[in-house]
Amino acid sequence: RKEVEQDPGPFNVPEGATVAFNCTYSNSASQSFFWYRQDCRKEPKLLMSVYSSGNEDGRFTAQLNRASQYISLLIRDSKLSDSATYLCVVNTHTGNQFYFGTGTSLTVIP
Amino acid sequence: GAGVSQTPSNKVTEKGKYVELRCDPISGHTALYWYRQSLGQGPEFLIYFQGTGAADDSGLPNDRFFAVRPEGSVSTLKIQRTERGDSAVYLCASSRGTGKANVLTFGAGSRLTVL
């Protein structure tokens, strides 16, 4: 079983739409959670860390559900510039290992 | 340096050749990671260094792959007898160390093509 699983999409949404991605992780000992954004042929870049109480950064909201072992990312009022692949990342701390999902592809359409 | 630097950015080689990929992490970052990313996939862990030592090399696919970090800063990923299946983008990332605030910063990657 993979450490981190994501729906690869693609998600094609119109500008202004709200879109949500989910990600599940298998190791209940996981301690740190992140969303990374990766543009085509570029390296992944940190979008936001995910905190236990949930956190918001502008149009982006991340939530963590430890009981069900999933993480979500909500993007409100989608912009064309949000088109990218969104990678879910989990760190267990015990081995300081960062596990990546396969990524979810988002295209925002004018 | 200000960011993670990887060289070369692109490498084309023939099957059976030896390849070295270099990573220069952010100054002061003690942890260094190598990942491999194929088209349509997320980054796949290869090896992780804490300081000079390989803390976890469980992701290296076979003994053709080897990595070093002799002075605890620059790291080199070495691939012997390259195969077409080794073609991928090799990503290096560094971080401050351990703990909950630990996050990865990636370099731009080295795109390896084995003909």
Chai-1 contact restraints between the chains, C-beta under 6 A:
chainA,res_idxA,chainB,res_idxB,connection_type,confidence,min_distance_angstrom,max_distance_angstrom,comment,restraint_id
A,S32,B,K100,contact,1.0,0.0,6.0,A-B,restraint_1
A,E43,B,F106,contact,1.0,0.0,6.0,A-B,restraint_2
A,E43,B,A108,contact,1.0,0.0,6.0,A-B,restraint_3
A,E43,B,G109,contact,1.0,0.0,6.0,A-B,restraint_4
A,P44,B,F106,contact,1.0,0.0,6.0,A-B,restraint_5
A,L46,B,V103,contact,1.0,0.0,6.0,A-B,restraint_6
A,L87,B,G42,contact,1.0,0.0,6.0,A-B,restraint_7
A,G95,B,D56,contact,1.0,0.0,6.0,A-B,restraint_8
A,N96,B,T98,contact,1.0,0.0,6.0,A-B,restraint_9
A,F98,B,L104,contact,1.0,0.0,6.0,A-B,restraint_10
A,F100,B,G42,contact,1.0,0.0,6.0,A-B,restraint_11
A,F100,B,P43,contact,1.0,0.0,6.0,A-B,restraint_12
A,G101,B,G42,contact,1.0,0.0,6.0,A-B,restraint_13
A,T102,B,Q41,contact,1.0,0.0,6.0,A-B,restraint_14
A,T102,B,G42,contact,1.0,0.0,6.0,A-B,restraint_15
A,G103,B,G42,contact,1.0,0.0,6.0,A-B,restraint_16
